[in-house]
């Protein structure tokens, strides 16, 4: 620009080759007439928008290319860049309209947005709407938005009542004004949310009857006990008394906590502390035999533990099962020593 001088030419673009490079010849190379290029978009993404990406809708496929420098010797005035194809699993194939159905005539389905809950990228309208993000990490992230069906039109929207939001029209021509949840991180293959545990997670298992997640966590605590064997070969715990300058060793103390699957908040009064010497080796949700149900099966949380006292004491373990009584109330553990 502004004289519209040609700097790069790509033949047979609709074929979707893995690498696109300049073809400086003046010869015209026709493409396949059966493939139609509906839309093309060139956008800078990533940190300071320094990652140029080329997106195009060819028939019902979405092609995405990223530009990279090429040291190849080219005639003066030609861009020394190539485009590599970005592989993705974004589907855009729509069912063809019936004889009495009206086909959508949306002119543009690739909508650029900036600062929607702090993210920038491209929104893909259509029967399978998707978000395409790229943050400072430099990786393209694709997230579907199928909560409201096909989306006809999309635009960013920033207002006092809806800061850093967006609006769209669905297939029923309803206008929606929305915001992206800020407690989720979209810079990953799946939206992520951090849950503050204040301890190290070890095992997790979903309990479908109570709609909760059982999480086994551990934290380091001071070890002030010493296991010993008496004359009858029975373990005894001796509590050590030391002065304030003595440095005790640390051990992992395990606990089980239930979390709601709706908001990931800790369920009140649903934490069970294990003994200081117990180490959890497994956590499962199993349907075991029970005479309390018609089917003869009932869901239990089964925790397998082992007690570690030292090389002089025989290691023992137990499997502990816990059954649900109400939505969030569980009966005490039933121990099965082994």
C-alpha positions in Angstrom: 0.0 0.0 0.0 -0.9 2.6 -1.1 0.0 1.7 -4.7 -1.2 -1.9 -4.4 2.0 -3.4 -5.6 2.1 -7.2 -5.6 4.7 -8.5 -3.1 3.7 -12.1 -2.8 1.6 -14.5 -4.9 0.4 -18.0 -3.9 -1.0 -20.3 -6.5 -3.7 -22.9 -5.8 -4.3 -21.5 -2.3 -7.6 -23.4 -1.9 -5.8 -26.7 -2.0 -4.5 -26.2 1.6 -0.9 -27.1 1.2 1.2 -27.5 4.3 3.6 -24.7 3.3 2.7 -21.7 1.2 5.4 -19.9 -0.7 5.7 -17.1 -3.2 5.3 -17.8 -6.9 6.8 -14.7 -8.5 5.9 -15.8 -12.1 3.3 -13.8 -14.0 1.6 -17.0 -15.3 -2.0 -17.5 -14.2 -2.6 -20.8 -12.5 -6.2 -21.7 -12.2 -7.5 -23.5 -9.1 -10.2 -26.1 -8.9 -13.6 -24.6 -9.7 -15.3 -27.0 -7.3 -13.6 -25.3 -4.3 -14.8 -21.9 -3.3 -12.9 -19.3 -1.2 -15.6 -17.6 0.9 -13.6 -15.4 3.3 -9.9 -14.5 4.1 -8.5 -12.8 7.1 -4.9 -11.7 8.0 -4.5 -10.8 11.6 -1.6 -10.2 14.0 -1.9 -12.4 17.2 0.1 -13.1 20.3 2.3 -10.6 22.3 2.1 -7.2 20.7 0.4 -8.8 17.7 3.7 -9.8 16.2 2.5 -13.3 15.1 0.8 -12.8 11.7 -1.8 -15.5 10.9 -3.7 -16.1 7.7 -7.2 -17.6 8.1 -9.5 -18.6 5.2 -12.8 -20.3 4.8 -12.6 -22.7 1.8 -16.0 -24.4 1.2 -16.8 -25.7 4.7 -13.2 -25.9 6.0 -11.2 -23.4 8.0 -7.6 -23.0 6.9 -5.1 -21.4 9.3 -1.5 -20.4 8.4 1.2 -18.7 10.4 3.8 -16.6 8.7 7.5 -17.1 9.2 10.6 -15.5 7.6 12.3 -17.2 4.7 15.9 -16.4 3.8 15.4 -17.5 0.2 16.7 -15.1 -2.5 13.8 -13.4 -4.2 13.4 -10.6 -6.7 13.5 -7.1 -5.4 10.2 -6.0 -3.8 9.0 -9.5 -2.9 8.3 -10.5 0.7 10.7 -13.1 2.1 8.1 -15.0 4.1 6.3 -18.3 3.9 3.2 -19.6 5.6 3.0 -22.9 7.5 -0.3 -24.6 8.1 -1.6 -24.8 11.6 -3.3 -28.1 12.3 -6.5 -27.9 14.4 -9.7 -29.9 15.1 -12.2 -27.1 14.5 -15.1 -28.5 12.6 -17.2 -26.1 10.4 -19.1 -28.5 8.2 -22.8 -27.7 8.3 -25.8 -29.7 7.2 -27.0 -28.5 3.8 -30.4 -26.7 4.0 -33.5 -28.5 3.0 -35.8 -27.5 0.1 -37.9 -25.4 2.4 -35.1 -24.1 4.6 -33.5 -20.8 4.1 -29.7 -20.9 3.8 -27.7 -18.4 5.9 -26.1 -15.7 3.9 -23.7 -14.3 6.5 -21.0 -12.4 4.7 -18.4 -12.8 7.3 -17.9 -15.5 9.9 -14.4 -14.6 11.1 -14.8 -11.7 13.6 -11.8 -10.0 15.2 -12.2 -9.1 18.9 -9.8 -7.3 21.2 -9.8 -7.2 25.0 -12.7 -9.5 25.7 -12.0 -10.3 29.4 -8.4 -9.5 28.6 -8.2 -11.8 25.6 -7.8 -11.1 21.9 -8.2 -13.2 18.8 -10.9 -14.3 16.3 -14.4 -15.6 16.9 -15.7 -18.0 14.3 -19.5 -17.7 13.7 -21.7 -20.5 12.3 -23.2 -23.8 13.3 -20.1 -24.6 15.4 -19.0 -21.3 17.0 -15.4 -21.2 18.4 -13.1 -18.9 20.2 -9.5 -18.7 18.9 -7.1 -17.2 21.4 -3.4 -16.5 21.5 -1.7 -15.0 24.6 1.9 -14.1 25.3 2.7 -17.8 25.5 2.3 -18.0 21.7 0.1 -21.0 21.3 -3.3 -21.0 19.5 -6.2 -22.1 21.7 -9.5 -23.2 20.3 -12.6 -23.3 22.6 -16.1 -24.1 21.4 -19.1 -22.1 22.5 -22.1 -24.5 21.9 -24.2 -23.2 24.8 -26.6 -21.3 22.6 -26.5 -23.2 19.3 -25.5 -21.6 16.0 -24.3 -18.0 16.1 -25.2 -15.7 13.2 -23.2 -12.5 14.2 -20.7 -11.5 16.8 -19.1 -8.3 18.0 -17.1 -7.1 21.1 -19.0 -4.9 23.5 -17.5 -2.7 26.2 -19.9 -0.8 28.5 -20.1 0.4 32.1 -22.6 -2.4 32.8 -20.8 -5.0 30.8 -17.0 -4.2 30.8 -14.9 -6.1 28.3 -17.8 -8.2 27.1 -19.3 -9.2 23.8 -22.7 -9.6 22.1 -24.1 -11.9 19.5 -27.2 -13.0 17.7 -28.2 -16.7 17.8 -30.1 -18.6 15.1 -33.4 -17.5 16.7 -32.4 -13.9 16.2 -32.1 -13.3 20.0 -29.6 -10.7 21.1 -27.2 -11.9 23.9 -24.9 -9.6 25.9 -22.4 -11.6 27.8 -19.0 -11.7 29.4 -16.4 -14.4 29.6 -16.0 -15.9 33.2 -12.8 -14.3 34.6 -12.1 -17.1 37.1 -11.2 -19.4 34.2 -8.0 -19.5 32.2 -8.4 -20.1 28.5 -4.7 -20.3 27.7 -4.8 -24.1 27.6 -6.4 -26.9 25.6 -9.3 -26.9 28.1 -10.5 -24.0 30.2 -8.8 -24.2 33.6 -9.7 -22.9 37.1 -7.4 -22.9 40.0 -8.8 -24.1 43.3 -7.0 -23.0 46.5 -6.3 -26.2 48.5 -3.4 -25.0 50.8 -2.0 -28.5 50.5 -0.7 -30.9 47.9 -3.3 -32.9 45.9 -2.6 -36.6 45.7 -5.8 -38.3 44.4 -9.1 -37.3 43.1 -12.3 -39.2 42.4 -15.8 -38.2 41.3 -18.8 -39.4 43.4 -21.8 -39.2 41.1 -24.5 -39.8 43.7 -23.6 -36.7 45.7 -22.2 -34.6 42.7 -19.0 -34.1 44.6 -15.3 -34.7 44.0 -13.3 -36.5 46.7 -9.8 -35.1 46.9 -6.9 -36.6 48.9 -4.4 -33.9 50.0 -1.3 -33.9 52.1 0.8 -31.4 53.9 4.1 -31.6 55.8 3.9 -31.5 59.6 6.4 -32.1 62.3 6.9 -35.6 63.4 6.9 -35.8 67.3 6.2 -39.5 67.7 8.4 -42.6 67.6 6.8 -46.1 67.0 8.2 -48.9 69.1 7.5 -52.6 69.7 6.7 -53.8 73.3 7.4 -57.2 74.6 4.1 -58.5 73.1 5.1 -57.3 69.6 2.4 -54.6 69.7 3.1 -51.1 68.3 3.3 -48.3 70.8 3.6 -44.7 70.0 6.1 -42.7 72.1 5.9 -38.9 72.1 9.2 -37.2 72.1 9.9 -34.2 74.3 12.6 -32.0 73.1 13.7 -28.4 73.7 12.8 -25.5 71.5 16.1 -25.7 69.5 15.6 -29.3 68.4 14.7 -29.7 64.7 12.0 -32.3 64.2 11.7 -34.3 60.9 8.6 -33.8 58.8 6.1 -36.3 57.5 3.1 -36.1 55.2 -0.3 -35.9 56.9 -3.2 -36.9 54.7 -6.8 -35.8 54.6 -9.9 -36.3 52.5 -12.0 -33.3 51.5 -15.2 -33.1 49.4 -15.7 -30.4 46.8 -18.9 -29.4 45.1 -18.9 -30.1 41.3 -21.1 -27.0 40.7 -18.8 -24.3 42.1 -15.7 -26.2 43.4 -16.2 -24.9 46.9 -15.3 -27.1 49.9 -18.3 -28.9 51.3 -18.7 -27.8 55.0 -18.0 -30.5 57.6 -16.9 -32.9 54.9 -13.2 -33.3 55.8 -11.7 -36.4 57.3 -8.2 -36.4 58.9 -6.2 -39.6 58.7 -3.8 -40.8 61.3 -0.3 -39.3 61.3 1.3 -42.5 60.1 -1.2 -43.3 57.4 -0.2 -42.8 53.8 -2.9 -43.0 51.2 -2.1 -45.3 48.2 -5.3 -45.2 46.3 -8.8 -43.6 46.1 -11.7 -45.0 44.1 -15.4 -44.6 43.8 -16.8 -48.2 43.6 -20.2 -49.7 43.5 -20.1 -52.5 46.1 -22.6 -55.0 47.2 -25.3 -53.6 49.5 -28.7 -54.8 50.8 -30.0 -51.2 51.2 -30.7 -50.7 47.5 -33.0 -52.5 45.0 -30.2 -53.1 42.6 -28.0 -54.6 45.2 -25.2 -52.1 44.5 -24.3 -48.9 46.3 -21.7 -46.3 45.7 -18.8 -46.1 48.2 -15.7 -44.0 48.5 -12.8 -46.5 49.0 -9.5 -45.2 50.4 -6.6 -47.6 50.6 -3.9 -46.6 53.2 -0.7 -48.1 54.6 0.9 -47.3 57.9 4.6 -46.5 57.8 6.4 -46.7 61.2 9.9 -47.6 60.2 12.0 -50.7 59.4 11.5 -52.2 62.9 7.7 -52.3 62.7 5.8 -54.4 60.2 4.0 -52.3 57.6 0.2 -52.7 57.7 -2.6 -51.2 55.7 -6.3 -51.0 55.5 -9.0 -50.2 53.0 -11.6 -47.7 54.2 -15.0 -47.3 52.6 -17.4 -44.4 53.2 -21.1 -44.4 52.0 -23.4 -41.5 51.4 -26.3 -40.8 53.7 -27.6 -37.4 52.4 -26.4 -35.2 49.6 -23.2 -34.1 51.4 -23.3 -36.2 54.6 -21.3 -39.4 54.6 -21.2 -42.2 57.2 -17.9 -42.8 59.1 -15.3 -45.0 57.6 -15.6 -48.8 57.8 -12.1 -50.2 58.2 -10.9 -53.4 56.5 -7.5 -54.2 57.9 -5.1 -56.3 55.9 
